Amino acid sequence: MPDEVVSRAESASRMDVLIQGLPPRYRVVILLRYKEDLAYEEIAEILKLPLGTVKARLHRAHHLLKRRLEPGPGAAP
């Protein structure tokens, strides 16, 4: 059990570092969505962006995070 707690904490810490490494336009939508638990519509209103733009930025942010998590070329060290 303690090993699981440590592993989860390390994973969360690594994800925080990866999120901080995102370009600001992607980082802010990820933080509002997952840290603040806001709906897409709320994010669009706060950032004064069209809903489609919020969805596109979240999609792109997910793609960037996934690439950085995968080992191999293009992955973050």
N, CA, C and O atoms as a Maestro MAE file, in Angstrom:
{
 s_m_m2io_version
 :::
 2.0.0
}

f_m_ct {
 s_m_title
 :::
 protein
 m_atom[308] {
  # First column is atom index #
  i_m_mmod_type
  r_m_x_coord
  r_m_y_coord
  r_m_z_coord
  i_m_residue_number
  s_m_chain_name
  s_m_pdb_residue_name
  s_m_pdb_atom_name
  i_m_atomic_number
  :::
  1 25 0.797 -1.208 0.000 1 A "MET " " N  " 7
  2 3 0.000 0.000 0.000 1 A "MET " " CA " 6
  3 2 0.846 1.282 0.000 1 A "MET " " C  " 6
  4 15 0.585 2.166 -0.816 1 A "MET " " O  " 8
  5 25 1.838 1.417 0.874 2 A "PRO " " N  " 7
  6 3 2.648 2.640 0.850 2 A "PRO " " CA " 6
  7 2 3.323 2.858 -0.497 2 A "PRO " " C  " 6
  8 15 3.475 3.997 -0.939 2 A "PRO " " O  " 8
  9 25 3.732 1.766 -1.156 3 A "ASP " " N  " 7
  10 3 4.349 1.901 -2.479 3 A "ASP " " CA " 6
  11 2 3.381 2.499 -3.482 3 A "ASP " " C  " 6
  12 15 3.779 3.293 -4.334 3 A "ASP " " O  " 8
  13 25 2.101 2.122 -3.388 4 A "GLU " " N  " 7
  14 3 1.088 2.672 -4.289 4 A "GLU " " CA " 6
  15 2 0.919 4.167 -4.059 4 A "GLU " " C  " 6
  16 15 0.787 4.936 -5.011 4 A "GLU " " O  " 8
  17 25 0.924 4.571 -2.811 5 A "VAL " " N  " 7
  18 3 0.765 5.993 -2.473 5 A "VAL " " CA " 6
  19 2 1.931 6.791 -3.038 5 A "VAL " " C  " 6
  20 15 1.734 7.859 -3.617 5 A "VAL " " O  " 8
  21 25 3.124 6.282 -2.875 6 A "VAL " " N  " 7
  22 3 4.312 6.955 -3.395 6 A "VAL " " CA " 6
  23 2 4.258 7.014 -4.917 6 A "VAL " " C  " 6
  24 15 4.554 8.050 -5.512 6 A "VAL " " O  " 8
  25 25 3.885 5.916 -5.539 7 A "SER " " N  " 7
  26 3 3.801 5.866 -6.997 7 A "SER " " CA " 6
  27 2 2.779 6.872 -7.530 7 A "SER " " C  " 6
  28 15 3.037 7.560 -8.517 7 A "SER " " O  " 8
  29 25 1.624 6.956 -6.876 8 A "ARG " " N  " 7
  30 3 0.601 7.925 -7.302 8 A "ARG " " CA " 6
  31 2 1.098 9.358 -7.117 8 A "ARG " " C  " 6
  32 15 0.862 10.218 -7.965 8 A "ARG " " O  " 8
  33 25 1.777 9.603 -6.022 9 A "ALA " " N  " 7
  34 3 2.299 10.947 -5.766 9 A "ALA " " CA " 6
  35 2 3.346 11.325 -6.815 9 A "ALA " " C  " 6
  36 15 3.372 12.458 -7.297 9 A "ALA " " O  " 8
  37 25 4.205 10.371 -7.161 10 A "GLU " " N  " 7
  38 3 5.213 10.632 -8.194 10 A "GLU " " CA " 6
  39 2 4.563 10.881 -9.546 10 A "GLU " " C  " 6
  40 15 4.992 11.762 -10.292 10 A "GLU " " O  " 8
  41 25 3.528 10.109 -9.863 11 A "SER " " N  " 7
  42 3 2.812 10.300 -11.129 11 A "SER " " CA " 6
  43 2 2.138 11.666 -11.174 11 A "SER " " C  " 6
  44 15 2.185 12.360 -12.189 11 A "SER " " O  " 8
  45 25 1.512 12.044 -10.067 12 A "ALA " " N  " 7
  46 3 0.848 13.349 -10.006 12 A "ALA " " CA " 6
  47 2 1.867 14.471 -10.145 12 A "ALA " " C  " 6
  48 15 1.618 15.465 -10.828 12 A "ALA " " O  " 8
  49 25 3.008 14.309 -9.496 13 A "SER " " N  " 7
  50 3 4.057 15.324 -9.582 13 A "SER " " CA " 6
  51 2 4.583 15.436 -11.012 13 A "SER " " C  " 6
  52 15 4.795 16.540 -11.515 13 A "SER " " O  " 8
  53 25 4.789 14.304 -11.657 14 A "ARG " " N  " 7
  54 3 5.269 14.320 -13.048 14 A "ARG " " CA " 6
  55 2 4.240 14.988 -13.961 14 A "ARG " " C  " 6
  56 15 4.601 15.758 -14.850 14 A "ARG " " O  " 8
  57 25 2.953 14.688 -13.736 15 A "MET " " N  " 7
  58 3 1.902 15.291 -14.558 15 A "MET " " CA " 6
  59 2 1.869 16.798 -14.340 15 A "MET " " C  " 6
  60 15 1.686 17.554 -15.294 15 A "MET " " O  " 8
  61 25 2.040 17.243 -13.106 16 A "ASP " " N  " 7
  62 3 2.074 18.686 -12.836 16 A "ASP " " CA " 6
  63 2 3.213 19.359 -13.602 16 A "ASP " " C  " 6
  64 15 3.040 20.447 -14.152 16 A "ASP " " O  " 8
  65 25 4.374 18.710 -13.636 17 A "VAL " " N  " 7
  66 3 5.519 19.259 -14.371 17 A "VAL " " CA " 6
  67 2 5.202 19.322 -15.861 17 A "VAL " " C  " 6
  68 15 5.500 20.320 -16.518 17 A "VAL " " O  " 8
  69 25 4.600 18.262 -16.398 18 A "LEU " " N  " 7
  70 3 4.255 18.239 -17.819 18 A "LEU " " CA " 6
  71 2 3.227 19.317 -18.153 18 A "LEU " " C  " 6
  72 15 3.331 19.977 -19.186 18 A "LEU " " O  " 8
  73 25 2.243 19.493 -17.286 19 A "ILE " " N  " 7
  74 3 1.224 20.528 -17.511 19 A "ILE " " CA " 6
  75 2 1.869 21.914 -17.488 19 A "ILE " " C  " 6
  76 15 1.552 22.762 -18.321 19 A "ILE " " O  " 8
  77 25 2.771 22.141 -16.539 20 A "GLN " " N  " 7
  78 3 3.447 23.444 -16.468 20 A "GLN " " CA " 6
  79 2 4.293 23.701 -17.706 20 A "GLN " " C  " 6
  80 15 4.559 24.855 -18.044 20 A "GLN " " O  " 8
  81 25 4.718 22.649 -18.381 21 A "GLY " " N  " 7
  82 3 5.514 22.800 -19.592 21 A "GLY " " CA " 6
  83 2 4.710 23.062 -20.851 21 A "GLY " " C  " 6
  84 15 5.278 23.318 -21.912 21 A "GLY " " O  " 8
  85 25 3.388 23.000 -20.739 22 A "LEU " " N  " 7
  86 3 2.533 23.285 -21.899 22 A "LEU " " CA " 6
  87 2 2.553 24.777 -22.221 22 A "LEU " " C  " 6
  88 15 2.760 25.604 -21.334 22 A "LEU " " O  " 8
  89 25 2.338 25.116 -23.486 23 A "PRO " " N  " 7
  90 3 2.156 26.536 -23.815 23 A "PRO " " CA " 6
  91 2 0.971 27.102 -23.012 23 A "PRO " " C  " 6
  92 15 0.004 26.383 -22.761 23 A "PRO " " O  " 8
  93 25 1.034 28.363 -22.613 24 A "PRO " " N  " 7
  94 3 -0.011 28.948 -21.757 24 A "PRO " " CA " 6
  95 2 -1.450 28.743 -22.255 24 A "PRO " " C  " 6
  96 15 -2.349 28.503 -21.449 24 A "PRO " " O  " 8
  97 25 -1.677 28.833 -23.568 25 A "ARG " " N  " 7
  98 3 -3.046 28.706 -24.082 25 A "ARG " " CA " 6
  99 2 -3.620 27.322 -23.818 25 A "ARG " " C  " 6
  100 15 -4.834 27.175 -23.676 25 A "ARG " " O  " 8
  101 25 -2.762 26.298 -23.748 26 A "TYR " " N  " 7
  102 3 -3.219 24.935 -23.465 26 A "TYR " " CA " 6
  103 2 -3.218 24.661 -21.961 26 A "TYR " " C  " 6
  104 15 -4.106 23.984 -21.442 26 A "TYR " " O  " 8
  105 25 -2.216 25.192 -21.273 27 A "ARG " " N  " 7
  106 3 -2.117 24.976 -19.834 27 A "ARG " " CA " 6
  107 2 -3.349 25.512 -19.109 27 A "ARG " " C  " 6
  108 15 -3.888 24.844 -18.227 27 A "ARG " " O  " 8
  109 25 -3.794 26.700 -19.469 28 A "VAL " " N  " 7
  110 3 -4.912 27.315 -18.752 28 A "VAL " " CA " 6
  111 2 -6.202 26.506 -18.908 28 A "VAL " " C  " 6
  112 15 -6.955 26.370 -17.943 28 A "VAL " " O  " 8
  113 25 -6.472 25.972 -20.093 29 A "VAL " " N  " 7
  114 3 -7.707 25.201 -20.249 29 A "VAL " " CA " 6
  115 2 -7.625 23.878 -19.500 29 A "VAL " " C  " 6
  116 15 -8.625 23.420 -18.948 29 A "VAL " " O  " 8
  117 25 -6.447 23.257 -19.472 30 A "ILE " " N  " 7
  118 3 -6.274 22.009 -18.707 30 A "ILE " " CA " 6
  119 2 -6.488 22.266 -17.215 30 A "ILE " " C  " 6
  120 15 -7.186 21.509 -16.541 30 A "ILE " " O  " 8
  121 25 -5.883 23.337 -16.710 31 A "LEU " " N  " 7
  122 3 -6.026 23.644 -15.287 31 A "LEU " " CA " 6
  123 2 -7.473 23.977 -14.914 31 A "LEU " " C  " 6
  124 15 -7.972 23.525 -13.884 31 A "LEU " " O  " 8
  125 25 -8.132 24.757 -15.745 32 A "LEU " " N  " 7
  126 3 -9.530 25.092 -15.455 32 A "LEU " " CA " 6
  127 2 -10.427 23.860 -15.514 32 A "LEU " " C  " 6
  128 15 -11.352 23.719 -14.714 32 A "LEU " " O  " 8
  129 25 -10.153 22.979 -16.453 33 A "ARG " " N  " 7
  130 3 -10.989 21.785 -16.615 33 A "ARG " " CA " 6
  131 2 -10.759 20.767 -15.508 33 A "ARG " " C  " 6
  132 15 -11.716 20.268 -14.918 33 A "ARG " " O  " 8
  133 25 -9.506 20.457 -15.223 34 A "TYR " " N  " 7
  134 3 -9.221 19.340 -14.325 34 A "TYR " " CA " 6
  135 2 -8.858 19.738 -12.902 34 A "TYR " " C  " 6
  136 15 -9.132 18.981 -11.970 34 A "TYR " " O  " 8
  137 25 -8.255 20.895 -12.708 35 A "LYS " " N  " 7
  138 3 -7.946 21.335 -11.340 35 A "LYS " " CA " 6
  139 2 -9.141 22.067 -10.726 35 A "LYS " " C  " 6
  140 15 -9.449 21.902 -9.546 35 A "LYS " " O  " 8
  141 25 -9.803 22.877 -11.549 36 A "GLU " " N  " 7
  142 3 -10.958 23.645 -11.065 36 A "GLU " " CA " 6
  143 2 -12.283 22.942 -11.332 36 A "GLU " " C  " 6
  144 15 -13.327 23.365 -10.835 36 A "GLU " " O  " 8
  145 25 -12.241 21.861 -12.121 37 A "ASP " " N  " 7
  146 3 -13.419 21.044 -12.428 37 A "ASP " " CA " 6
  147 2 -14.546 21.861 -13.088 37 A "ASP " " C  " 6
  148 15 -15.721 21.693 -12.764 37 A "ASP " " O  " 8
  149 25 -14.161 22.742 -14.015 38 A "LEU " " N  " 7
  150 3 -15.144 23.565 -14.705 38 A "LEU " " CA " 6
  151 2 -15.627 22.886 -15.987 38 A "LEU " " C  " 6
  152 15 -14.895 22.117 -16.611 38 A "LEU " " O  " 8
  153 25 -16.839 23.174 -16.359 39 A "ALA " " N  " 7
  154 3 -17.407 22.672 -17.612 39 A "ALA " " CA " 6
  155 2 -16.831 23.473 -18.777 39 A "ALA " " C  " 6
  156 15 -16.350 24.592 -18.598 39 A "ALA " " O  " 8
  157 25 -16.885 22.892 -19.958 40 A "TYR " " N  " 7
  158 3 -16.384 23.566 -21.159 40 A "TYR " " CA " 6
  159 2 -17.012 24.956 -21.314 40 A "TYR " " C  " 6
  160 15 -16.328 25.926 -21.642 40 A "TYR " " O  " 8
  161 25 -18.302 25.033 -21.076 41 A "GLU " " N  " 7
  162 3 -19.017 26.297 -21.231 41 A "GLU " " CA " 6
  163 2 -18.508 27.351 -20.250 41 A "GLU " " C  " 6
  164 15 -18.389 28.526 -20.596 41 A "GLU " " O  " 8
  165 25 -18.207 26.920 -19.022 42 A "GLU " " N  " 7
  166 3 -17.694 27.850 -18.022 42 A "GLU " " CA " 6
  167 2 -16.297 28.347 -18.423 42 A "GLU " " C  " 6
  168 15 -15.978 29.524 -18.255 42 A "GLU " " O  " 8
  169 25 -15.484 27.452 -18.944 43 A "ILE " " N  " 7
  170 3 -14.146 27.833 -19.390 43 A "ILE " " CA " 6
  171 2 -14.249 28.845 -20.525 43 A "ILE " " C  " 6
  172 15 -13.534 29.847 -20.544 43 A "ILE " " O  " 8
  173 25 -15.143 28.574 -21.468 44 A "ALA " " N  " 7
  174 3 -15.333 29.489 -22.601 44 A "ALA " " CA " 6
  175 2 -15.749 30.874 -22.104 44 A "ALA " " C  " 6
  176 15 -15.264 31.889 -22.606 44 A "ALA " " O  " 8
  177 25 -16.637 30.913 -21.128 45 A "GLU " " N  " 7
  178 3 -17.099 32.197 -20.593 45 A "GLU " " CA " 6
  179 2 -15.965 32.935 -19.873 45 A "GLU " " C  " 6
  180 15 -15.779 34.135 -20.073 45 A "GLU " " O  " 8
  181 25 -15.217 32.223 -19.045 46 A "ILE " " N  " 7
  182 3 -14.122 32.839 -18.292 46 A "ILE " " CA " 6
  183 2 -13.060 33.391 -19.225 46 A "ILE " " C  " 6
  184 15 -12.575 34.507 -19.033 46 A "ILE " " O  " 8
  185 25 -12.699 32.609 -20.236 47 A "LEU " " N  " 7
  186 3 -11.629 33.022 -21.148 47 A "LEU " " CA " 6
  187 2 -12.121 33.869 -22.320 47 A "LEU " " C  " 6
  188 15 -11.332 34.344 -23.137 47 A "LEU " " O  " 8
  189 25 -13.447 34.047 -22.383 48 A "LYS " " N  " 7
  190 3 -14.056 34.808 -23.477 48 A "LYS " " CA " 6
  191 2 -13.647 34.238 -24.837 48 A "LYS " " C  " 6
  192 15 -13.218 34.957 -25.740 48 A "LYS " " O  " 8
  193 25 -13.802 32.904 -24.942 49 A "LEU " " N  " 7
  194 3 -13.482 32.176 -26.166 49 A "LEU " " CA " 6
  195 2 -14.709 31.420 -26.641 49 A "LEU " " C  " 6
  196 15 -15.568 31.066 -25.834 49 A "LEU " " O  " 8
  197 25 -14.804 31.169 -27.935 50 A "PRO " " N  " 7
  198 3 -15.883 30.306 -28.415 50 A "PRO " " CA " 6
  199 2 -15.718 28.897 -27.835 50 A "PRO " " C  " 6
  200 15 -14.600 28.447 -27.583 50 A "PRO " " O  " 8
  201 25 -16.829 28.217 -27.630 51 A "LEU " " N  " 7
  202 3 -16.817 26.865 -27.084 51 A "LEU " " CA " 6
  203 2 -15.945 25.935 -27.931 51 A "LEU " " C  " 6
  204 15 -15.207 25.115 -27.385 51 A "LEU " " O  " 8
  205 25 -16.022 26.054 -29.229 52 A "GLY " " N  " 7
  206 3 -15.223 25.219 -30.118 52 A "GLY " " CA " 6
  207 2 -13.727 25.414 -29.912 52 A "GLY " " C  " 6
  208 15 -12.955 24.461 -30.026 52 A "GLY " " O  " 8
  209 25 -13.317 26.631 -29.612 53 A "THR " " N  " 7
  210 3 -11.906 26.919 -29.358 53 A "THR " " CA " 6
  211 2 -11.446 26.230 -28.072 53 A "THR " " C  " 6
  212 15 -10.350 25.670 -28.018 53 A "THR " " O  " 8
  213 25 -12.284 26.275 -27.048 54 A "VAL " " N  " 7
  214 3 -11.959 25.606 -25.786 54 A "VAL " " CA " 6
  215 2 -11.798 24.102 -26.031 54 A "VAL " " C  " 6
  216 15 -10.835 23.494 -25.563 54 A "VAL " " O  " 8
  217 25 -12.728 23.514 -26.755 55 A "LYS " " N  " 7
  218 3 -12.654 22.076 -27.035 55 A "LYS " " CA " 6
  219 2 -11.408 21.735 -27.850 55 A "LYS " " C  " 6
  220 15 -10.746 20.731 -27.588 55 A "LYS " " O  " 8
  221 25 -11.095 22.562 -28.822 56 A "ALA " " N  " 7
  222 3 -9.916 22.319 -29.657 56 A "ALA " " CA " 6
  223 2 -8.633 22.432 -28.829 56 A "ALA " " C  " 6
  224 15 -7.713 21.632 -29.000 56 A "ALA " " O  " 8
  225 25 -8.569 23.409 -27.944 57 A "ARG " " N  " 7
  226 3 -7.367 23.578 -27.122 57 A "ARG " " CA " 6
  227 2 -7.206 22.426 -26.135 57 A "ARG " " C  " 6
  228 15 -6.090 21.969 -25.889 57 A "ARG " " O  " 8
  229 25 -8.314 21.959 -25.573 58 A "LEU " " N  " 7
  230 3 -8.236 20.803 -24.683 58 A "LEU " " CA " 6
  231 2 -7.759 19.571 -25.447 58 A "LEU " " C  " 6
  232 15 -6.928 18.809 -24.953 58 A "LEU " " O  " 8
  233 25 -8.281 19.384 -26.640 59 A "HIS " " N  " 7
  234 3 -7.872 18.244 -27.460 59 A "HIS " " CA " 6
  235 2 -6.378 18.316 -27.761 59 A "HIS " " C  " 6
  236 15 -5.668 17.317 -27.651 59 A "HIS " " O  " 8
  237 25 -5.913 19.485 -28.136 60 A "ARG " " N  " 7
  238 3 -4.501 19.666 -28.466 60 A "ARG " " CA " 6
  239 2 -3.627 19.470 -27.217 60 A "ARG " " C  " 6
  240 15 -2.552 18.876 -27.296 60 A "ARG " " O  " 8
  241 25 -4.091 19.968 -26.075 61 A "ALA " " N  " 7
  242 3 -3.346 19.799 -24.826 61 A "ALA " " CA " 6
  243 2 -3.237 18.324 -24.463 61 A "ALA " " C  " 6
  244 15 -2.173 17.857 -24.056 61 A "ALA " " O  " 8
  245 25 -4.337 17.592 -24.610 62 A "HIS " " N  " 7
  246 3 -4.308 16.145 -24.341 62 A "HIS " " CA " 6
  247 2 -3.302 15.459 -25.254 62 A "HIS " " C  " 6
  248 15 -2.535 14.601 -24.817 62 A "HIS " " O  " 8
  249 25 -3.312 15.844 -26.516 63 A "HIS " " N  " 7
  250 3 -2.389 15.249 -27.490 63 A "HIS " " CA " 6
  251 2 -0.933 15.528 -27.084 63 A "HIS " " C  " 6
  252 15 -0.097 14.624 -27.113 63 A "HIS " " O  " 8
  253 25 -0.636 16.764 -26.711 64 A "LEU " " N  " 7
  254 3 0.728 17.114 -26.302 64 A "LEU " " CA " 6
  255 2 1.151 16.345 -25.051 64 A "LEU " " C  " 6
  256 15 2.279 15.861 -24.969 64 A "LEU " " O  " 8
  257 25 0.250 16.234 -24.084 65 A "LEU " " N  " 7
  258 3 0.576 15.503 -22.862 65 A "LEU " " CA " 6
  259 2 0.809 14.027 -23.160 65 A "LEU " " C  " 6
  260 15 1.739 13.417 -22.632 65 A "LEU " " O  " 8
  261 25 -0.029 13.468 -23.996 66 A "LYS " " N  " 7
  262 3 0.125 12.057 -24.353 66 A "LYS " " CA " 6
  263 2 1.476 11.817 -25.017 66 A "LYS " " C  " 6
  264 15 2.169 10.855 -24.686 66 A "LYS " " O  " 8
  265 25 1.852 12.682 -25.947 67 A "ARG " " N  " 7
  266 3 3.146 12.546 -26.631 67 A "ARG " " CA " 6
  267 2 4.299 12.628 -25.644 67 A "ARG " " C  " 6
  268 15 5.289 11.909 -25.779 67 A "ARG " " O  " 8
  269 25 4.174 13.497 -24.659 68 A "ARG " " N  " 7
  270 3 5.257 13.660 -23.689 68 A "ARG " " CA " 6
  271 2 5.329 12.504 -22.694 68 A "ARG " " C  " 6
  272 15 6.378 12.259 -22.098 68 A "ARG " " O  " 8
  273 25 4.231 11.804 -22.516 69 A "LEU " " N  " 7
  274 3 4.208 10.654 -21.609 69 A "LEU " " CA " 6
  275 2 4.729 9.390 -22.263 69 A "LEU " " C  " 6
  276 15 5.229 8.496 -21.580 69 A "LEU " " O  " 8
  277 25 4.615 9.308 -23.589 70 A "GLU " " N  " 7
  278 3 5.041 8.111 -24.299 70 A "GLU " " CA " 6
  279 2 6.552 8.114 -24.479 70 A "GLU " " C  " 6
  280 15 7.136 9.149 -24.797 70 A "GLU " " O  " 8
  281 25 7.186 6.968 -24.279 71 A "PRO " " N  " 7
  282 3 8.625 6.898 -24.518 71 A "PRO " " CA " 6
  283 2 8.923 6.968 -26.006 71 A "PRO " " C  " 6
  284 15 8.088 6.616 -26.840 71 A "PRO " " O  " 8
  285 25 10.105 7.417 -26.321 72 A "GLY " " N  " 7
  286 3 10.502 7.461 -27.729 72 A "GLY " " CA " 6
  287 2 10.691 8.864 -28.211 72 A "GLY " " C  " 6
  288 15 10.685 9.803 -27.415 72 A "GLY " " O  " 8
  289 25 10.865 9.034 -29.545 73 A "PRO " " N  " 7
  290 3 11.093 10.353 -30.121 73 A "PRO " " CA " 6
  291 2 9.947 11.304 -29.800 73 A "PRO " " C  " 6
  292 15 8.779 10.922 -29.879 73 A "PRO " " O  " 8
  293 25 10.275 12.526 -29.442 74 A "GLY " " N  " 7
  294 3 9.263 13.540 -29.153 74 A "GLY " " CA " 6
  295 2 8.805 13.530 -27.707 74 A "GLY " " C  " 6
  296 15 8.089 14.434 -27.277 74 A "GLY " " O  " 8
  297 25 9.212 12.513 -26.950 75 A "ALA " " N  " 7
  298 3 8.818 12.445 -25.556 75 A "ALA " " CA " 6
  299 2 9.737 13.327 -24.716 75 A "ALA " " C  " 6
  300 15 10.916 13.492 -25.030 75 A "ALA " " O  " 8
  301 25 9.190 13.881 -23.663 76 A "ALA " " N  " 7
  302 3 9.997 14.705 -22.769 76 A "ALA " " CA " 6
  303 2 10.936 13.804 -21.981 76 A "ALA " " C  " 6
  304 15 10.572 12.673 -21.658 76 A "ALA " " O  " 8
  305 25 12.108 14.270 -21.673 77 A "PRO " " N  " 7
  306 3 13.065 13.449 -20.894 77 A "PRO " " CA " 6
  307 2 12.590 13.202 -19.497 77 A "PRO " " C  " 6
  308 15 13.274 12.535 -18.721 77 A "PRO " " O  " 8
  :::
 }
 m_bond[307] {
  # First column is bond index #
  i_m_from
  i_m_to
  i_m_order
  :::
  1 1 2 1
  2 2 3 1
  3 3 4 2
  4 3 5 1
  5 5 6 1
  6 6 7 1
  7 7 8 2
  8 7 9 1
  9 9 10 1
  10 10 11 1
  11 11 12 2
  12 11 13 1
  13 13 14 1
  14 14 15 1
  15 15 16 2
  16 15 17 1
  17 17 18 1
  18 18 19 1
  19 19 20 2
  20 19 21 1
  21 21 22 1
  22 22 23 1
  23 23 24 2
  24 23 25 1
  25 25 26 1
  26 26 27 1
  27 27 28 2
  28 27 29 1
  29 29 30 1
  30 30 31 1
  31 31 32 2
  32 31 33 1
  33 33 34 1
  34 34 35 1
  35 35 36 2
  36 35 37 1
  37 37 38 1
  38 38 39 1
  39 39 40 2
  40 39 41 1
  41 41 42 1
  42 42 43 1
  43 43 44 2
  44 43 45 1
  45 45 46 1
  46 46 47 1
  47 47 48 2
  48 47 49 1
  49 49 50 1
  50 50 51 1
  51 51 52 2
  52 51 53 1
  53 53 54 1
  54 54 55 1
  55 55 56 2
  56 55 57 1
  57 57 58 1
  58 58 59 1
  59 59 60 2
  60 59 61 1
  61 61 62 1
  62 62 63 1
  63 63 64 2
  64 63 65 1
  65 65 66 1
  66 66 67 1
  67 67 68 2
  68 67 69 1
  69 69 70 1
  70 70 71 1
  71 71 72 2
  72 71 73 1
  73 73 74 1
  74 74 75 1
  75 75 76 2
  76 75 77 1
  77 77 78 1
  78 78 79 1
  79 79 80 2
  80 79 81 1
  81 81 82 1
  82 82 83 1
  83 83 84 2
  84 83 85 1
  85 85 86 1
  86 86 87 1
  87 87 88 2
  88 87 89 1
  89 89 90 1
  90 90 91 1
  91 91 92 2
  92 91 93 1
  93 93 94 1
  94 94 95 1
  95 95 96 2
  96 95 97 1
  97 97 98 1
  98 98 99 1
  99 99 100 2
  100 99 101 1
  101 101 102 1
  102 102 103 1
  103 103 104 2
  104 103 105 1
  105 105 106 1
  106 106 107 1
  107 107 108 2
  108 107 109 1
  109 109 110 1
  110 110 111 1
  111 111 112 2
  112 111 113 1
  113 113 114 1
  114 114 115 1
  115 115 116 2
  116 115 117 1
  117 117 118 1
  118 118 119 1
  119 119 120 2
  120 119 121 1
  121 121 122 1
  122 122 123 1
  123 123 124 2
  124 123 125 1
  125 125 126 1
  126 126 127 1
  127 127 128 2
  128 127 129 1
  129 129 130 1
  130 130 131 1
  131 131 132 2
  132 131 133 1
  133 133 134 1
  134 134 135 1
  135 135 136 2
  136 135 137 1
  137 137 138 1
  138 138 139 1
  139 139 140 2
  140 139 141 1
  141 141 142 1
  142 142 143 1
  143 143 144 2
  144 143 145 1
  145 145 146 1
  146 146 147 1
  147 147 148 2
  148 147 149 1
  149 149 150 1
  150 150 151 1
  151 151 152 2
  152 151 153 1
  153 153 154 1
  154 154 155 1
  155 155 156 2
  156 155 157 1
  157 157 158 1
  158 158 159 1
  159 159 160 2
  160 159 161 1
  161 161 162 1
  162 162 163 1
  163 163 164 2
  164 163 165 1
  165 165 166 1
  166 166 167 1
  167 167 168 2
  168 167 169 1
  169 169 170 1
  170 170 171 1
  171 171 172 2
  172 171 173 1
  173 173 174 1
  174 174 175 1
  175 175 176 2
  176 175 177 1
  177 177 178 1
  178 178 179 1
  179 179 180 2
  180 179 181 1
  181 181 182 1
  182 182 183 1
  183 183 184 2
  184 183 185 1
  185 185 186 1
  186 186 187 1
  187 187 188 2
  188 187 189 1
  189 189 190 1
  190 190 191 1
  191 191 192 2
  192 191 193 1
  193 193 194 1
  194 194 195 1
  195 195 196 2
  196 195 197 1
  197 197 198 1
  198 198 199 1
  199 199 200 2
  200 199 201 1
  201 201 202 1
  202 202 203 1
  203 203 204 2
  204 203 205 1
  205 205 206 1
  206 206 207 1
  207 207 208 2
  208 207 209 1
  209 209 210 1
  210 210 211 1
  211 211 212 2
  212 211 213 1
  213 213 214 1
  214 214 215 1
  215 215 216 2
  216 215 217 1
  217 217 218 1
  218 218 219 1
  219 219 220 2
  220 219 221 1
  221 221 222 1
  222 222 223 1
  223 223 224 2
  224 223 225 1
  225 225 226 1
  226 226 227 1
  227 227 228 2
  228 227 229 1
  229 229 230 1
  230 230 231 1
  231 231 232 2
  232 231 233 1
  233 233 234 1
  234 234 235 1
  235 235 236 2
  236 235 237 1
  237 237 238 1
  238 238 239 1
  239 239 240 2
  240 239 241 1
  241 241 242 1
  242 242 243 1
  243 243 244 2
  244 243 245 1
  245 245 246 1
  246 246 247 1
  247 247 248 2
  248 247 249 1
  249 249 250 1
  250 250 251 1
  251 251 252 2
  252 251 253 1
  253 253 254 1
  254 254 255 1
  255 255 256 2
  256 255 257 1
  257 257 258 1
  258 258 259 1
  259 259 260 2
  260 259 261 1
  261 261 262 1
  262 262 263 1
  263 263 264 2
  264 263 265 1
  265 265 266 1
  266 266 267 1
  267 267 268 2
  268 267 269 1
  269 269 270 1
  270 270 271 1
  271 271 272 2
  272 271 273 1
  273 273 274 1
  274 274 275 1
  275 275 276 2
  276 275 277 1
  277 277 278 1
  278 278 279 1
  279 279 280 2
  280 279 281 1
  281 281 282 1
  282 282 283 1
  283 283 284 2
  284 283 285 1
  285 285 286 1
  286 286 287 1
  287 287 288 2
  288 287 289 1
  289 289 290 1
  290 290 291 1
  291 291 292 2
  292 291 293 1
  293 293 294 1
  294 294 295 1
  295 295 296 2
  296 295 297 1
  297 297 298 1
  298 298 299 1
  299 299 300 2
  300 299 301 1
  301 301 302 1
  302 302 303 1
  303 303 304 2
  304 303 305 1
  305 305 306 1
  306 306 307 1
  307 307 308 2
  :::
 }
}
